[in-house]
Amino acid sequence: MITIFCNHPCVYENEGVCTLTHVTSASELSNKSCTYFKKKGEEHKKPNKF
């Protein structure tokens, strides 16, 4: 296991460490230093299922 230090306001950040447990397809690139960054406090939309 690798420890990834993080100081961004990301939903996966907890006490300075990234808690992302698995890799999926990357989200939009809103942060150039982290492909999986999702800002804390923002509601993240799920794709509509038809």
All heavy atoms as TSV, in Angstrom:
chain	resi	resn	atom	element	x	y	z
A	1	MET	N	N	0.848	-1.184	0.000
A	1	MET	CA	C	0.000	0.000	0.000
A	1	MET	C	C	0.886	1.236	0.000
A	1	MET	O	O	1.921	1.273	0.646
A	1	MET	CB	C	-0.906	-0.027	1.227
A	1	MET	CG	C	-1.918	1.067	1.208
A	1	MET	SD	S	-3.140	0.771	2.510
A	1	MET	CE	C	-3.117	2.354	3.263
A	2	ILE	N	N	0.420	2.248	-0.702
A	2	ILE	CA	C	1.174	3.491	-0.818
A	2	ILE	C	C	0.438	4.596	-0.055
A	2	ILE	O	O	-0.785	4.633	-0.074
A	2	ILE	CB	C	1.327	3.861	-2.299
A	2	ILE	CG1	C	2.760	3.876	-2.697
A	2	ILE	CG2	C	0.664	5.114	-2.658
A	2	ILE	CD1	C	2.963	4.140	-4.164
A	3	THR	N	N	1.135	5.470	0.605
A	3	THR	CA	C	0.531	6.617	1.273
A	3	THR	C	C	0.675	7.821	0.354
A	3	THR	O	O	1.777	8.160	-0.059
A	3	THR	CB	C	1.226	6.908	2.611
A	3	THR	OG1	O	1.072	5.770	3.450
A	3	THR	CG2	C	0.619	8.120	3.294
A	4	ILE	N	N	-0.436	8.437	0.037
A	4	ILE	CA	C	-0.424	9.636	-0.806
A	4	ILE	C	C	-0.856	10.815	0.054
A	4	ILE	O	O	-1.971	10.852	0.559
A	4	ILE	CB	C	-1.372	9.476	-2.008
A	4	ILE	CG1	C	-0.934	8.288	-2.858
A	4	ILE	CG2	C	-1.419	10.765	-2.826
A	4	ILE	CD1	C	-1.894	7.930	-3.961
A	5	PHE	N	N	0.056	11.753	0.241
A	5	PHE	CA	C	-0.234	12.932	1.039
A	5	PHE	C	C	-1.030	13.923	0.195
A	5	PHE	O	O	-0.809	14.052	-1.003
A	5	PHE	CB	C	1.052	13.560	1.564
A	5	PHE	CG	C	1.787	12.635	2.488
A	5	PHE	CD1	C	2.876	11.905	2.038
A	5	PHE	CD2	C	1.368	12.454	3.791
A	5	PHE	CE1	C	3.543	11.029	2.878
A	5	PHE	CE2	C	2.026	11.583	4.640
A	5	PHE	CZ	C	3.120	10.871	4.179
A	6	CYS	N	N	-1.985	14.594	0.835
A	6	CYS	CA	C	-2.890	15.495	0.121
A	6	CYS	C	C	-3.227	16.695	0.993
A	6	CYS	O	O	-3.551	16.536	2.165
A	6	CYS	CB	C	-4.168	14.742	-0.238
A	6	CYS	SG	S	-5.408	15.771	-1.031
A	7	ASN	N	N	-3.161	17.891	0.398
A	7	ASN	CA	C	-3.557	19.082	1.149
A	7	ASN	C	C	-4.620	19.877	0.394
A	7	ASN	O	O	-4.864	21.022	0.678
A	7	ASN	CB	C	-2.350	19.962	1.479
A	7	ASN	CG	C	-1.662	20.483	0.245
A	7	ASN	OD1	O	-2.016	20.150	-0.878
A	7	ASN	ND2	N	-0.656	21.317	0.434
A	8	HIS	N	N	-5.291	19.228	-0.574
A	8	HIS	CA	C	-6.347	19.873	-1.333
A	8	HIS	C	C	-7.691	19.680	-0.618
A	8	HIS	O	O	-7.878	18.698	0.091
A	8	HIS	CB	C	-6.441	19.272	-2.737
A	8	HIS	CG	C	-5.202	19.464	-3.545
A	8	HIS	ND1	N	-4.787	20.691	-3.997
A	8	HIS	CD2	C	-4.274	18.576	-3.975
A	8	HIS	CE1	C	-3.665	20.557	-4.677
A	8	HIS	NE2	N	-3.325	19.275	-4.666
A	9	PRO	N	N	-8.655	20.580	-0.830
A	9	PRO	CA	C	-9.989	20.429	-0.221
A	9	PRO	C	C	-10.819	19.394	-0.984
A	9	PRO	O	O	-11.819	19.706	-1.616
A	9	PRO	CB	C	-10.584	21.837	-0.332
A	9	PRO	CG	C	-9.942	22.401	-1.564
A	9	PRO	CD	C	-8.547	21.824	-1.585
A	10	CYS	N	N	-10.398	18.155	-0.921
A	10	CYS	CA	C	-10.968	17.074	-1.712
A	10	CYS	C	C	-11.789	16.129	-0.832
A	10	CYS	O	O	-11.467	15.929	0.338
A	10	CYS	CB	C	-9.823	16.293	-2.371
A	10	CYS	SG	S	-10.345	14.870	-3.348
A	11	VAL	N	N	-12.837	15.527	-1.403
A	11	VAL	CA	C	-13.661	14.598	-0.642
A	11	VAL	C	C	-12.869	13.383	-0.168
A	11	VAL	O	O	-13.240	12.743	0.811
A	11	VAL	CB	C	-14.907	14.128	-1.436
A	11	VAL	CG1	C	-15.837	15.283	-1.722
A	11	VAL	CG2	C	-14.522	13.417	-2.707
A	12	TYR	N	N	-11.774	13.057	-0.837
A	12	TYR	CA	C	-10.974	11.892	-0.455
A	12	TYR	C	C	-9.888	12.223	0.574
A	12	TYR	O	O	-9.244	11.338	1.108
A	12	TYR	CB	C	-10.297	11.281	-1.682
A	12	TYR	CG	C	-11.274	10.860	-2.747
A	12	TYR	CD1	C	-11.262	11.449	-3.996
A	12	TYR	CD2	C	-12.213	9.862	-2.503
A	12	TYR	CE1	C	-12.158	11.064	-4.980
A	12	TYR	CE2	C	-13.120	9.481	-3.476
A	12	TYR	CZ	C	-13.078	10.082	-4.711
A	12	TYR	OH	O	-13.976	9.696	-5.678
A	13	GLU	N	N	-9.665	13.509	0.872
A	13	GLU	CA	C	-8.623	13.922	1.818
A	13	GLU	C	C	-9.111	13.771	3.246
A	13	GLU	O	O	-10.209	14.177	3.590
A	13	GLU	CB	C	-8.241	15.383	1.553
A	13	GLU	CG	C	-7.111	15.892	2.422
A	13	GLU	CD	C	-7.592	16.395	3.786
A	13	GLU	OE1	O	-8.734	16.864	3.896
A	13	GLU	OE2	O	-6.825	16.312	4.749
A	14	ASN	N	N	-8.284	13.151	4.097
A	14	ASN	CA	C	-8.597	13.016	5.517
A	14	ASN	C	C	-7.304	13.134	6.299
A	14	ASN	O	O	-6.419	12.304	6.156
A	14	ASN	CB	C	-9.278	11.675	5.797
A	14	ASN	CG	C	-9.745	11.557	7.232
A	14	ASN	OD1	O	-9.826	12.553	7.956
A	14	ASN	ND2	N	-10.046	10.353	7.659
A	15	GLU	N	N	-7.199	14.193	7.100
A	15	GLU	CA	C	-6.020	14.455	7.926
A	15	GLU	C	C	-4.726	14.438	7.110
A	15	GLU	O	O	-3.710	13.885	7.511
A	15	GLU	CB	C	-5.953	13.461	9.081
A	15	GLU	CG	C	-7.129	13.595	10.039
A	15	GLU	CD	C	-7.044	12.668	11.233
A	15	GLU	OE1	O	-6.021	11.994	11.420
A	15	GLU	OE2	O	-8.030	12.622	11.986
A	16	GLY	N	N	-4.794	15.044	5.913
A	16	GLY	CA	C	-3.602	15.202	5.093
A	16	GLY	C	C	-3.222	13.997	4.250
A	16	GLY	O	O	-2.166	13.966	3.643
A	17	VAL	N	N	-4.087	12.984	4.215
A	17	VAL	CA	C	-3.799	11.769	3.452
A	17	VAL	C	C	-4.974	11.476	2.523
A	17	VAL	O	O	-6.137	11.645	2.886
A	17	VAL	CB	C	-3.575	10.569	4.404
A	17	VAL	CG1	C	-3.354	9.278	3.629
A	17	VAL	CG2	C	-2.392	10.834	5.312
A	18	CYS	N	N	-4.665	11.004	1.300
A	18	CYS	CA	C	-5.706	10.621	0.355
A	18	CYS	C	C	-6.287	9.274	0.771
A	18	CYS	O	O	-5.562	8.312	1.019
A	18	CYS	CB	C	-5.132	10.520	-1.056
A	18	CYS	SG	S	-6.367	10.100	-2.288
A	19	THR	N	N	-7.625	9.193	0.840
A	19	THR	CA	C	-8.280	7.953	1.269
A	19	THR	C	C	-8.954	7.218	0.112
A	19	THR	O	O	-9.705	6.268	0.349
A	19	THR	CB	C	-9.336	8.249	2.348
A	19	THR	OG1	O	-10.341	9.102	1.789
A	19	THR	CG2	C	-8.711	8.896	3.575
A	20	LEU	N	N	-8.694	7.624	-1.122
A	20	LEU	CA	C	-9.259	6.942	-2.281
A	20	LEU	C	C	-8.800	5.490	-2.259
A	20	LEU	O	O	-7.611	5.202	-2.146
A	20	LEU	CB	C	-8.793	7.624	-3.572
A	20	LEU	CG	C	-9.360	7.091	-4.880
A	20	LEU	CD1	C	-10.857	7.372	-4.965
A	20	LEU	CD2	C	-8.646	7.725	-6.052
A	21	THR	N	N	-9.740	4.562	-2.319
A	21	THR	CA	C	-9.389	3.147	-2.143
A	21	THR	C	C	-9.288	2.359	-3.433
A	21	THR	O	O	-8.773	1.253	-3.438
A	21	THR	CB	C	-10.422	2.439	-1.234
A	21	THR	OG1	O	-11.711	2.575	-1.830
A	21	THR	CG2	C	-10.399	3.021	0.160
A	22	HIS	N	N	-9.830	2.891	-4.515
A	22	HIS	CA	C	-9.725	2.195	-5.795
A	22	HIS	C	C	-9.710	3.212	-6.928
A	22	HIS	O	O	-10.223	4.310	-6.798
A	22	HIS	CB	C	-10.881	1.211	-5.979
A	22	HIS	CG	C	-12.232	1.864	-5.956
A	22	HIS	ND1	N	-12.867	2.216	-4.781
A	22	HIS	CD2	C	-13.055	2.243	-6.947
A	22	HIS	CE1	C	-14.025	2.774	-5.063
A	22	HIS	NE2	N	-14.169	2.814	-6.366
A	23	VAL	N	N	-9.113	2.826	-8.018
A	23	VAL	CA	C	-8.983	3.712	-9.163
A	23	VAL	C	C	-10.085	3.392	-10.161
A	23	VAL	O	O	-10.352	2.241	-10.469
A	23	VAL	CB	C	-7.599	3.541	-9.813
A	23	VAL	CG1	C	-7.467	4.404	-11.045
A	23	VAL	CG2	C	-6.502	3.863	-8.818
A	24	THR	N	N	-10.733	4.444	-10.626
A	24	THR	CA	C	-11.768	4.312	-11.644
A	24	THR	C	C	-11.389	5.216	-12.807
A	24	THR	O	O	-10.304	5.801	-12.803
A	24	THR	CB	C	-13.138	4.735	-11.082
A	24	THR	OG1	O	-13.041	6.101	-10.677
A	24	THR	CG2	C	-13.546	3.881	-9.903
A	25	SER	N	N	-12.275	5.373	-13.755
A	25	SER	CA	C	-11.982	6.314	-14.824
A	25	SER	C	C	-11.908	7.716	-14.216
A	25	SER	O	O	-12.623	8.032	-13.268
A	25	SER	CB	C	-13.043	6.250	-15.908
A	25	SER	OG	O	-14.307	6.534	-15.375
A	26	ALA	N	N	-11.053	8.515	-14.745
A	26	ALA	CA	C	-10.794	9.839	-14.178
A	26	ALA	C	C	-11.984	10.766	-14.354
A	26	ALA	O	O	-12.704	10.693	-15.340
A	26	ALA	CB	C	-9.566	10.447	-14.835
A	27	SER	N	N	-12.153	11.639	-13.361
A	27	SER	CA	C	-13.194	12.658	-13.452
A	27	SER	C	C	-12.660	13.812	-14.299
A	27	SER	O	O	-11.559	13.749	-14.818
A	27	SER	CB	C	-13.575	13.138	-12.053
A	27	SER	OG	O	-12.461	13.717	-11.430
A	28	GLU	N	N	-13.438	14.860	-14.390
A	28	GLU	CA	C	-12.968	16.024	-15.124
A	28	GLU	C	C	-11.718	16.579	-14.453
A	28	GLU	O	O	-11.532	16.441	-13.253
A	28	GLU	CB	C	-14.049	17.084	-15.199
A	28	GLU	CG	C	-14.477	17.606	-13.849
A	28	GLU	CD	C	-15.666	18.536	-13.918
A	28	GLU	OE1	O	-16.711	18.098	-14.404
A	28	GLU	OE2	O	-15.516	19.690	-13.489
A	29	LEU	N	N	-10.858	17.204	-15.232
A	29	LEU	CA	C	-9.592	17.686	-14.689
A	29	LEU	C	C	-9.769	19.077	-14.089
A	29	LEU	O	O	-9.371	20.069	-14.659
A	29	LEU	CB	C	-8.521	17.693	-15.781
A	29	LEU	CG	C	-8.127	16.322	-16.296
A	29	LEU	CD1	C	-7.132	16.450	-17.444
A	29	LEU	CD2	C	-7.541	15.484	-15.193
A	30	SER	N	N	-10.340	19.153	-12.894
A	30	SER	CA	C	-10.511	20.439	-12.220
A	30	SER	C	C	-9.288	20.789	-11.390
A	30	SER	O	O	-9.159	21.886	-10.895
A	30	SER	CB	C	-11.769	20.417	-11.347
A	30	SER	OG	O	-11.662	19.390	-10.383
A	31	ASN	N	N	-8.384	19.842	-11.220
A	31	ASN	CA	C	-7.155	20.075	-10.472
A	31	ASN	C	C	-6.029	19.372	-11.220
A	31	ASN	O	O	-6.031	18.156	-11.358
A	31	ASN	CB	C	-7.301	19.512	-9.062
A	31	ASN	CG	C	-6.105	19.817	-8.196
A	31	ASN	OD1	O	-4.971	19.547	-8.568
A	31	ASN	ND2	N	-6.351	20.360	-7.030
A	32	LYS	N	N	-5.070	20.148	-11.723
A	32	LYS	CA	C	-4.011	19.587	-12.562
A	32	LYS	C	C	-3.103	18.600	-11.834
A	32	LYS	O	O	-2.491	17.755	-12.456
A	32	LYS	CB	C	-3.169	20.717	-13.158
A	32	LYS	CG	C	-3.930	21.555	-14.147
A	32	LYS	CD	C	-3.065	22.660	-14.702
A	32	LYS	CE	C	-3.876	23.541	-15.639
A	32	LYS	NZ	N	-3.081	24.644	-16.146
A	33	SER	N	N	-3.023	18.681	-10.516
A	33	SER	CA	C	-2.102	17.796	-9.791
A	33	SER	C	C	-2.758	16.491	-9.349
A	33	SER	O	O	-2.076	15.594	-8.881
A	33	SER	CB	C	-1.507	18.518	-8.581
A	33	SER	OG	O	-2.525	18.837	-7.658
A	34	CYS	N	N	-4.089	16.365	-9.516
A	34	CYS	CA	C	-4.778	15.138	-9.107
A	34	CYS	C	C	-5.946	14.853	-10.042
A	34	CYS	O	O	-6.906	15.611	-10.097
A	34	CYS	CB	C	-5.285	15.261	-7.676
A	34	CYS	SG	S	-6.155	13.770	-7.122
A	35	THR	N	N	-5.871	13.745	-10.721
A	35	THR	CA	C	-6.916	13.355	-11.664
A	35	THR	C	C	-8.241	13.059	-10.977
A	35	THR	O	O	-9.304	13.237	-11.558
A	35	THR	CB	C	-6.462	12.099	-12.432
A	35	THR	OG1	O	-5.195	12.376	-13.023
A	35	THR	CG2	C	-7.433	11.712	-13.507
A	36	TYR	N	N	-8.220	12.609	-9.728
A	36	TYR	CA	C	-9.423	12.176	-9.019
A	36	TYR	C	C	-9.975	13.215	-8.051
A	36	TYR	O	O	-10.827	12.911	-7.230
A	36	TYR	CB	C	-9.133	10.867	-8.281
A	36	TYR	CG	C	-8.696	9.803	-9.250
A	36	TYR	CD1	C	-7.353	9.493	-9.408
A	36	TYR	CD2	C	-9.627	9.141	-10.047
A	36	TYR	CE1	C	-6.953	8.542	-10.327
A	36	TYR	CE2	C	-9.235	8.187	-10.964
A	36	TYR	CZ	C	-7.892	7.895	-11.111
A	36	TYR	OH	O	-7.498	6.964	-12.021
A	37	PHE	N	N	-9.497	14.458	-8.128
A	37	PHE	CA	C	-9.933	15.518	-7.223
A	37	PHE	C	C	-11.427	15.792	-7.372
A	37	PHE	O	O	-11.940	15.972	-8.467
A	37	PHE	CB	C	-9.154	16.802	-7.513
A	37	PHE	CG	C	-9.619	17.986	-6.706
A	37	PHE	CD1	C	-9.199	18.142	-5.407
A	37	PHE	CD2	C	-10.475	18.928	-7.244
A	37	PHE	CE1	C	-9.616	19.227	-4.642
A	37	PHE	CE2	C	-10.904	20.012	-6.506
A	37	PHE	CZ	C	-10.470	20.159	-5.196
A	38	LYS	N	N	-12.133	15.807	-6.246
A	38	LYS	CA	C	-13.532	16.233	-6.172
A	38	LYS	C	C	-13.643	17.150	-4.964
A	38	LYS	O	O	-13.353	16.744	-3.846
A	38	LYS	CB	C	-14.468	15.040	-6.007
A	38	LYS	CG	C	-14.542	14.171	-7.239
A	38	LYS	CD	C	-15.562	13.079	-7.062
A	38	LYS	CE	C	-15.599	12.206	-8.284
A	38	LYS	NZ	N	-16.554	11.108	-8.146
A	39	LYS	N	N	-14.039	18.374	-5.198
A	39	LYS	CA	C	-14.064	19.384	-4.143
A	39	LYS	C	C	-15.052	19.015	-3.036
A	39	LYS	O	O	-16.178	18.619	-3.293
A	39	LYS	CB	C	-14.424	20.743	-4.737
A	39	LYS	CG	C	-14.244	21.872	-3.765
A	39	LYS	CD	C	-14.413	23.201	-4.455
A	39	LYS	CE	C	-14.184	24.317	-3.455
A	39	LYS	NZ	N	-14.279	25.629	-4.090
A	40	LYS	N	N	-14.615	19.159	-1.775
A	40	LYS	CA	C	-15.479	18.928	-0.621
A	40	LYS	C	C	-16.615	19.940	-0.620
A	40	LYS	O	O	-16.432	21.093	-0.990
A	40	LYS	CB	C	-14.688	19.104	0.687
A	40	LYS	CG	C	-13.814	17.954	1.033
A	40	LYS	CD	C	-13.134	18.191	2.381
A	40	LYS	CE	C	-12.194	17.040	2.686
A	40	LYS	NZ	N	-11.439	17.267	3.911
A	41	GLY	N	N	-17.774	19.488	-0.186
A	41	GLY	CA	C	-18.907	20.387	-0.033
A	41	GLY	C	C	-19.729	20.581	-1.285
A	41	GLY	O	O	-20.809	21.134	-1.220
A	42	GLU	N	N	-19.229	20.158	-2.439
A	42	GLU	CA	C	-20.008	20.273	-3.662
A	42	GLU	C	C	-20.801	19.000	-3.871
A	42	GLU	O	O	-20.310	17.907	-3.604
A	42	GLU	CB	C	-19.098	20.487	-4.871
A	42	GLU	CG	C	-18.508	21.861	-4.961
A	42	GLU	CD	C	-17.717	22.058	-6.247
A	42	GLU	OE1	O	-17.602	21.107	-7.041
A	42	GLU	OE2	O	-17.230	23.171	-6.447
A	43	GLU	N	N	-22.016	19.149	-4.355
A	43	GLU	CA	C	-22.810	17.969	-4.672
A	43	GLU	C	C	-22.324	17.441	-6.014
A	43	GLU	O	O	-22.184	18.182	-6.972
A	43	GLU	CB	C	-24.285	18.345	-4.783
A	43	GLU	CG	C	-25.175	17.147	-5.009
A	43	GLU	CD	C	-26.631	17.542	-5.009
A	43	GLU	OE1	O	-26.987	18.472	-4.309
A	43	GLU	OE2	O	-27.383	16.892	-5.744
A	44	HIS	N	N	-21.996	16.164	-6.057
A	44	HIS	CA	C	-21.503	15.569	-7.288
A	44	HIS	C	C	-22.637	14.816	-7.963
A	44	HIS	O	O	-23.265	13.942	-7.379
A	44	HIS	CB	C	-20.319	14.627	-6.984
A	44	HIS	CG	C	-19.193	15.395	-6.387
A	44	HIS	ND1	N	-18.371	16.191	-7.120
A	44	HIS	CD2	C	-18.764	15.503	-5.102
A	44	HIS	CE1	C	-17.479	16.757	-6.324
A	44	HIS	NE2	N	-17.705	16.357	-5.099
A	45	LYS	N	N	-22.876	15.213	-9.202
A	45	LYS	CA	C	-23.993	14.639	-9.943
A	45	LYS	C	C	-23.652	13.251	-10.453
A	45	LYS	O	O	-22.551	13.006	-10.921
A	45	LYS	CB	C	-24.347	15.544	-11.121
A	45	LYS	CG	C	-24.871	16.892	-10.692
A	45	LYS	CD	C	-25.187	17.731	-11.897
A	45	LYS	CE	C	-25.668	19.107	-11.483
A	45	LYS	NZ	N	-25.917	19.969	-12.638
A	46	LYS	N	N	-24.619	12.361	-10.357
A	46	LYS	CA	C	-24.484	11.034	-10.924
A	46	LYS	C	C	-25.117	11.061	-12.305
A	46	LYS	O	O	-26.103	11.774	-12.511
A	46	LYS	CB	C	-25.192	9.994	-10.045
A	46	LYS	CG	C	-24.543	9.820	-8.697
A	46	LYS	CD	C	-25.266	8.772	-7.897
A	46	LYS	CE	C	-24.618	8.614	-6.528
A	46	LYS	NZ	N	-25.310	7.645	-5.711
A	47	PRO	N	N	-24.579	10.298	-13.237
A	47	PRO	CA	C	-25.188	10.282	-14.572
A	47	PRO	C	C	-26.625	9.741	-14.516
A	47	PRO	O	O	-26.934	8.864	-13.718
A	47	PRO	CB	C	-24.300	9.327	-15.368
A	47	PRO	CG	C	-23.180	8.946	-14.484
A	47	PRO	CD	C	-23.438	9.457	-13.119
A	48	ASN	N	N	-27.471	10.306	-15.346
A	48	ASN	CA	C	-28.859	9.833	-15.437
A	48	ASN	C	C	-28.891	8.461	-16.089
A	48	ASN	O	O	-28.178	8.218	-17.038
A	48	ASN	CB	C	-29.710	10.806	-16.254
A	48	ASN	CG	C	-29.916	12.112	-15.545
A	48	ASN	OD1	O	-29.914	12.171	-14.334
A	48	ASN	ND2	N	-30.089	13.176	-16.305
A	49	LYS	N	N	-29.744	7.593	-15.575
A	49	LYS	CA	C	-29.907	6.274	-16.183
A	49	LYS	C	C	-31.208	6.276	-16.969
A	49	LYS	O	O	-32.254	6.652	-16.459
A	49	LYS	CB	C	-29.960	5.181	-15.105
A	49	LYS	CG	C	-28.654	5.006	-14.392
A	49	LYS	CD	C	-28.751	3.878	-13.389
A	49	LYS	CE	C	-27.432	3.710	-12.667
A	49	LYS	NZ	N	-27.504	2.629	-11.672
A	50	PHE	N	N	-31.138	5.867	-18.204
A	50	PHE	CA	C	-32.320	5.817	-19.060
A	50	PHE	C	C	-32.664	4.405	-19.376
A	50	PHE	O	O	-31.922	3.547	-19.486
A	50	PHE	CB	C	-32.095	6.594	-20.357
A	50	PHE	CG	C	-31.971	8.062	-20.124
A	50	PHE	CD1	C	-30.736	8.668	-20.095
A	50	PHE	CD2	C	-33.102	8.836	-19.912
A	50	PHE	CE1	C	-30.612	10.028	-19.890
A	50	PHE	CE2	C	-32.980	10.194	-19.703
A	50	PHE	CZ	C	-31.739	10.794	-19.685
